[in-house]
């Protein structure tokens, strides 16, 4: 009898071990990466409204963090002075909460997608410094107050440093001065002391721009401003930046004592129509066959190179899990991506992890396998 009991105990232990092993082998991105960082995606208004159920199923399965692609930007939330439109942003917040997802607010202050009235007075002339500061404060604090305790972190200021490391001469800088950045962070913190506050920008792998952002963030910290992280946008191409350049930028900014995040990640396989890569949203070029080489699908060679690039970057992200708090891809599937219409309208691009038929590309499986292997 004792022998039978002992054998039964051993058999149960073997079954239990097998069960634990099976549980450890994650099959989704969010489960595989949960010990590394949040994995997020950007949602558009039709998706949140239920008009793209296949995309939403991907989001629920693979992602644990979401950001609104457009509906929380200034021009949509306050199209007229003092008139706020909340419906789409509220729906986004409610969707995220219903699915227990980390919510990122994007973005409070940006030179682009700001309403026209923001920078002019009643006569159409440039608004005064005092009036613009008051308008910025009103917008920031009204939005942060509405979602207080619900949003995990805000992109407070977006893209105010140029590629050469100097200040972008936007209306914010021209009218208020570079100190508008500190003001924006302080306005947000005053309303919600617990929410995380971020600066977000593109092309941070360029040494001049990286150093300009480093100096700005250091000044904020030295002035006692709460800033929790810097978001390094991931609008990548096949040849820029290299994994090493991205890693160096992440590590340098993290040396300030803030977290870093990879935001707005996508990788274009299409030729770039100028000599200098950028994510400047105002760029616009004419379409031609030369710059739209894959209208009917990628070649096997191009597909493999893209998948390898994704895996190489994610391996680096995992290697730097101690400083990276989140990686967010800029869209769910290729059909949604802004890359199809920027910087040239009407192209066919393949920059995301899920294809136009809502199927995971091979990089998804490879990233999951890589994460599982690193846990062992």
C-alpha positions, 0 to 999 in steps of 0.5 A: 500500500505504501508503495502504491501511495508513493508511486501515486505521489510521484505520478502526481508530481510529474503531472504537476510539473508538466502542467507548470511547464505548459503554463510557462510556455506563453503563446501570446505577446502579452504573456510572453513579455509580461516579465519584460515590459508592457506591450501596447498598441494604438487604437483608432476610433472605428476599432473602439466603436466595434467596426473592426472586430478582428483587430479588437480580438488581436488587441485583447489577445496580444496586448496589455497596454493601449494608446489612442491614435488620434482622438485624445489629441488637442484638435479633437478634444477641444476643437473650439475654445472652451468646447470639449468633445469627449465622446471618442476619448471616453469610449477609448478609456472605457474599452481599455478599462473593460479589458484591464489594459494600461491606458496611455494618454497621447498627447497633451501639448504638440505643435501638430494637430493643435486647433487653429484657434489656439495660437491666434486672438479674436482678430486673427493675430498671433495670441499673446504669451499670457493668453497662450499660457492660460489656454495651454493650462486650461486644456492640460488641466481639463483633460487630466482632471477628466481622466484622473485615476484612469490614465496610467501615464500622459505624453505631456509634450510631443516632438519639440526638439529638432534633429540637430538638437535645437528647439523646434520653432513652433508657436509654443516656443516662439510665443511662450519660449522653451519654458512651455515644456516645464509649464506643461509638466507642472500643469499636469502634475498639479491636477494629478500628482500620481499619474506618470508624465512623459516626453515623446519624440522621434529620431532619438537615435540621432546623436544630436537629437538624443543629446538635445533631448537629454539636456532638456530632460536633465534641465527639467529634473534639475528644476524639480519637475516630475518627469517619469519617462522618455518615449523614443518613437520607433518609426523605423526603416530597414536601414535606420536606425541600427539596433546599436544606435537605438540601444545607445539612445535608450541607455543614455536617456535612462542614465538620467534616472528616468524610465524609457519606452519604445513608442509608435513602433513600426518598420517600413520596408519601402524606399525613403523618398529623401536622403534624410530619414524622419518622422516629421508628420508634415512631410509629403511626396508624390507617389511613383512606382519606384517608391511603391515596389510591393503593391501586391505583397512582399517578396520572400526576401523582403518579408524575411528581412523585415521579420529578422529586423523585428526580432533583432530589435525585440531581442535588444528590448528584452536585454534592456528590460531593466530600463524599458517599461513599455513597447508600443506598436503604432497600430494593430494590422498593416491595413490600419497603418499610417505608413500607407499614406505617409510620407507618400499617400497611396502606397502599400506598406507592411510595417506591423506585426499583423498582416491585412488578413489579421494574421500574425506574421512569423516575427510574432511567434519568434518573439514569443519563443525568444521571450520563453527561451530567455525565461528558462 
